[in-house]
Amino acid sequence: GHADKDSAPATVAFDNKDQTASKAGLRGWGKRAMLAMNNHAEQLPQFGLAAVLNVAVRAGVTPWAVSGVMAAIAVFRGAHLAFYLADVDGLRSLSFLGSSALTLTLYAMVFVTF
């Protein structure tokens, strides 16, 4: 981790009546967890659309290659979460790029006949 304020323990109490202020006050792993969750939510629609397109094009029969790419995306996203929480920025970025590249691959696979 880094020796900055974001590496500090997440000791801020969460106020459910004022969630916005509580989230703004998060530090350390709590802040990284929230940022990771936001990032996952931002990438989910792209992955979902690519997955749905592949299933639709194949009339409900998804080849193992498509399933394999989907599984690899899930592994990269899991690694992204772990690296985000551990504050390992370089590997976090690489796992994000890996999942993004695989999502683009999933789109390209819509046009490939198996």
VOTOR-232392 format. One record per residue: residue in one letter; x negated, y negated, z negated of N, C-alpha, C, O in turn. Coordinates in steps of 0.05 Angstrom, whole numbers, plus 5000, padded with zeros to 4 digits. Last residue first. Layout:
N
SITE  aa  n_east  n_north  n_up  ca_east  ca_north  ca_up  c_east  c_north  c_up  o_east  o_north  o_up
SITE   A       X        Y     Z        X         Y      Z       X        Y     Z       X        Y     Z
...
***
This chain:
114
SITE  aa  n_east  n_north  n_up  ca_east  ca_north  ca_up  c_east  c_north  c_up  o_east  o_north  o_up
SITE   F    5384     5413  5704     5371      5436   5691    5381     5462  5703    5373     5483  5694
SITE   T    5371     5352  5735     5387      5376   5736    5371     5399  5723    5348     5404  5730
SITE   V    5369     5288  5708     5353      5312   5715    5372     5336  5714    5388     5339  5696
SITE   F    5394     5244  5689     5392      5246   5718    5378     5271  5727    5374     5275  5751
SITE   V    5389     5247  5635     5416      5247   5645    5416     5253  5675    5434     5265  5686
SITE   M    5336     5240  5624     5345      5267   5627    5374     5269  5637    5382     5290  5646
SITE   A    5332     5186  5614     5322      5196   5640    5333     5224  5645    5338     5231  5668
SITE   Y    5352     5185  5560     5367      5172   5582    5358     5183  5609    5375     5188  5626
SITE   L    5310     5213  5537     5337      5225   5536    5355     5212  5557    5371     5225  5570
SITE   T    5269     5177  5543     5267      5203   5557    5295     5216  5558    5302     5228  5578
SITE   L    5286     5138  5507     5285      5132   5536    5284     5157  5553    5296     5159  5574
SITE   T    5278     5169  5462     5305      5160   5468    5306     5152  5497    5326     5159  5511
SITE   L    5222     5174  5463     5239      5198   5466    5268     5191  5473    5281     5205  5487
SITE   A    5208     5121  5453     5200      5134   5479    5217     5159  5484    5225     5164  5507
SITE   S    5229     5116  5401     5239      5099   5423    5232     5111  5450    5249     5112  5468
SITE   S    5198     5152  5372     5227      5156   5374    5239     5140  5397    5258     5149  5410
SITE   G    5147     5127  5380     5152      5155   5389    5182     5160  5392    5191     5172  5412
SITE   L    5154     5078  5356     5149      5079   5384    5154     5107  5395    5165     5109  5417
SITE   F    5161     5096  5303     5182      5081   5316    5179     5082  5346    5198     5087  5361
SITE   S    5112     5119  5294     5135      5136   5293    5159     5123  5306    5176     5136  5319
SITE   L    5080     5073  5297     5076      5095   5317    5100     5113  5317    5109     5122  5338
SITE   S    5099     5044  5253     5102      5033   5280    5099     5055  5301    5114     5056  5321
SITE   R    5082     5079  5212     5111      5072   5215    5116     5062  5243    5135     5070  5256
SITE   L    5028     5078  5218     5042      5102   5225    5072     5098  5227    5085     5111  5243
SITE   G    5021     5023  5201     5011      5033   5227    5025     5058  5236    5035     5060  5259
SITE   D    5044     5018  5148     5055      5004   5172    5045     5015  5198    5061     5016  5217
SITE   V    5065     5048  5098     5043      5055   5117    5051     5044  5144    5063     5058  5160
SITE   D    5101     5049  5055     5087      5024   5063    5062     5030  5079    5041     5017  5075
SITE   A    5134     5090  5043     5107      5092   5032    5090     5067  5039    5067     5065  5030
SITE   L    5179     5075  5072     5181      5076   5042    5153     5076  5029    5149     5065  5008
SITE   Y    5158     5082  5123     5169      5056   5115    5169     5054  5084    5160     5035  5072
SITE   F    5146     5136  5125     5124      5116   5127    5133     5089  5118    5117     5073  5107
SITE   A    5198     5157  5121     5178      5163   5101    5155     5143  5101    5146     5134  5080
SITE   L    5222     5135  5168     5232      5129   5141    5211     5134  5119    5207     5117  5102
SITE   H    5189     5159  5207     5191      5130   5205    5201     5122  5177    5190     5103  5165
SITE   A    5202     5212  5199     5174      5203   5193    5174     5173  5190    5161     5162  5172
SITE   G    5255     5210  5217     5249      5218   5189    5221     5209  5181    5217     5200  5158
SITE   R    5245     5197  5270     5260      5178   5253    5256     5185  5223    5254     5167  5207
SITE   F    5217     5243  5287     5204      5217   5288    5218     5196  5270    5205     5181  5256
SITE   V    5259     5280  5280     5234      5283   5265    5219     5256  5264    5209     5248  5243
SITE   A    5297     5261  5317     5304      5262   5288    5279     5265  5271    5277     5252  5249
SITE   I    5268     5268  5364     5276      5241   5356    5282     5241  5326    5274     5223  5311
SITE   A    5267     5324  5364     5242      5309   5361    5247     5280  5353    5232     5269  5337
SITE   A    5321     5335  5373     5309      5343   5348    5283     5328  5343    5277     5320  5320
SITE   M    5326     5314  5425     5342      5303   5403    5330     5310  5376    5329     5293  5358
SITE   V    5292     5348  5452     5285      5320   5451    5301     5306  5428    5290     5290  5413
SITE   G    5321     5396  5445     5293      5393   5434    5285     5364  5432    5273     5356  5412
SITE   S    5367     5386  5473     5369      5391   5444    5341     5387  5431    5339     5377  5409
SITE   V    5345     5383  5524     5359      5360   5513    5360     5362  5482    5355     5343  5468
SITE   A    5326     5436  5528     5307      5413   5531    5319     5388  5519    5305     5373  5505
SITE   W    5371     5469  5524     5352      5468   5502    5333     5445  5504    5324     5434  5484
SITE   P    5430     5434  5549     5407      5451   5552    5388     5448  5528    5388     5428  5514
SITE   T    5496     5433  5531     5471      5418   5527    5447     5437  5529    5445     5455  5513
SITE   V    5555     5431  5558     5534      5450   5555    5508     5435  5554    5498     5425  5575
SITE   G    5592     5391  5569     5592      5403   5543    5571     5424  5538    5568     5434  5516
SITE   A    5579     5374  5622     5605      5386   5616    5605     5402  5589    5616     5424  5588
SITE   R    5534     5345  5628     5531      5374   5629    5556     5388  5622    5556     5412  5616
SITE   V    5550     5293  5621     5540      5301   5648    5539     5331  5650    5542     5342  5672
SITE   A    5561     5294  5566     5582      5289   5586    5574     5299  5613    5590     5311  5628
SITE   V    5511     5301  5543     5532      5321   5538    5553     5319  5559    5563     5339  5570
SITE   N    5485     5254  5560     5475      5280   5567    5495     5302  5564    5497     5320  5581
SITE   L    5518     5215  5536     5515      5216   5565    5505     5244  5574    5515     5255  5593
SITE   V    5509     5226  5482     5536      5229   5493    5534     5232  5523    5548     5248  5535
SITE   A    5454     5212  5478     5463      5239   5472    5490     5244  5484    5494     5266  5496
SITE   A    5455     5158  5491     5439      5176   5508    5449     5205  5503    5450     5221  5522
SITE   L    5488     5139  5450     5497      5136   5477    5482     5156  5495    5494     5169  5512
SITE   G    5455     5150  5405     5482      5162   5408    5492     5161  5436    5503     5181  5446
SITE   F    5410     5118  5413     5408      5147   5412    5435     5160  5418    5437     5179  5433
SITE   Q    5434     5068  5410     5419      5075   5434    5417     5106  5436    5421     5118  5457
SITE   P    5458     5068  5358     5475      5066   5382    5460     5075  5408    5472     5088  5425
SITE   L    5411     5073  5323     5431      5095   5326    5448     5092  5351    5453     5112  5364
SITE   Q    5379     5029  5315     5371      5048   5336    5393     5070  5341    5392     5082  5362
SITE   E    5402     5001  5273     5398      4988   5299    5392     5007  5321    5400     5002  5344
SITE   A    5399     5038  5232     5426      5030   5241    5424     5016  5269    5441     5019  5285
SITE   H    5344     5039  5224     5358      5063   5233    5385     5056  5245    5393     5067  5265
SITE   N    5337     4987  5205     5324      4995   5230    5338     5020  5241    5342     5022  5265
SITE   N    5365     4988  5157     5373      4970   5178    5362     4978  5205    5376     4978  5225
SITE   M    5333     5026  5130     5361      5032   5135    5372     5014  5158    5386     5023  5176
SITE   A    5286     4997  5126     5286      5022   5141    5315     5029  5149    5320     5037  5171
SITE   L    5303     4955  5092     5294      4949   5119    5294     4974  5137    5301     4973  5160
SITE   M    5314     4985  5046     5335      4970   5059    5328     4963  5088    5344     4966  5106
SITE   A    5263     5005  5035     5285      5024   5040    5308     5010  5054    5320     5021  5073
SITE   R    5235     4959  5025     5227      4975   5048    5250     4994  5055    5255     5000  5078
SITE   K    5260     4942  4977     5262      4925   5001    5255     4941  5026    5269     4938  5047
SITE   G    5245     4986  4945     5274      4979   4949    5278     4962  4974    5296     4967  4990
SITE   W    5190     4984  4943     5203      5005   4958    5232     5000  4963    5243     5009  4983
SITE   G    5185     4913  4937     5173      4939   4937    5188     4959  4954    5198     4953  4975
SITE   R    5247     4880  4922     5218      4880   4927    5209     4909  4929    5224     4927  4923
SITE   L    5308     4842  4929     5293      4867   4928    5264     4863  4935    5256     4846  4950
SITE   G    5337     4796  4935     5318      4797   4913    5302     4823  4911    5284     4826  4894
SITE   A    5373     4806  4975     5352      4786   4980    5330     4787  4959    5308     4779  4964
SITE   K    5407     4842  4948     5390      4851   4970    5367     4832  4976    5345     4840  4982
SITE   S    5431     4805  4913     5416      4828   4903    5397     4839  4924    5374     4844  4918
SITE   A    5458     4772  4948     5437      4761   4931    5419     4783  4920    5395     4780  4918
SITE   T    5494     4810  4969     5476      4795   4986    5453     4784  4971    5430     4786  4979
SITE   Q    5525     4829  4926     5506      4847   4940    5485     4831  4957    5462     4839  4958
SITE   D    5553     4815  4876     5538      4796   4893    5516     4811  4907    5492     4807  4902
SITE   K    5574     4858  4851     5592      4836   4856    5579     4815  4874    5593     4799  4887
SITE   N    5531     4892  4841     5550      4900   4861    5570     4878  4868    5583     4879  4889
SITE   D    5468     4877  4832     5494      4866   4824    5513     4873  4846    5513     4860  4867
SITE   F    5412     4912  4810     5430      4908   4832    5457     4899  4821    5469     4912  4803
SITE   A    5352     4885  4783     5377      4899   4778    5396     4892  4801    5397     4869  4811
SITE   V    5287     4894  4806     5310      4876   4806    5335     4893  4802    5340     4912  4816
SITE   T    5242     4925  4813     5253      4923   4786    5278     4905  4784    5288     4901  4762
SITE   A    5205     4958  4850     5232      4946   4855    5247     4946  4829    5262     4964  4822
SITE   P    5136     4939  4842     5159      4957   4837    5186     4942  4842    5188     4918  4838
SITE   A    5102     4908  4898     5110      4908   4870    5134     4928  4866    5149     4933  4885
SITE   S    5091     4902  4950     5083      4927   4938    5091     4929  4909    5087     4950  4896
SITE   D    5106     4851  4963     5123      4873   4972    5115     4900  4961    5131     4919  4963
SITE   K    5065     4818  4944     5089      4820   4928    5108     4842  4937    5124     4852  4921
SITE   D    5005     4857  4958     5022      4833   4960    5047     4838  4944    5051     4859  4932
SITE   A    4967     4896  4969     4966      4883   4943    4983     4857  4944    4976     4838  4930
SITE   H    4996     4953  5002     4983      4927   5003    4985     4914  4975    5003     4921  4959
SITE   G    4984     5024  5000     5000      5000   5000    4983     4975  5000    4959     4976  4998
***
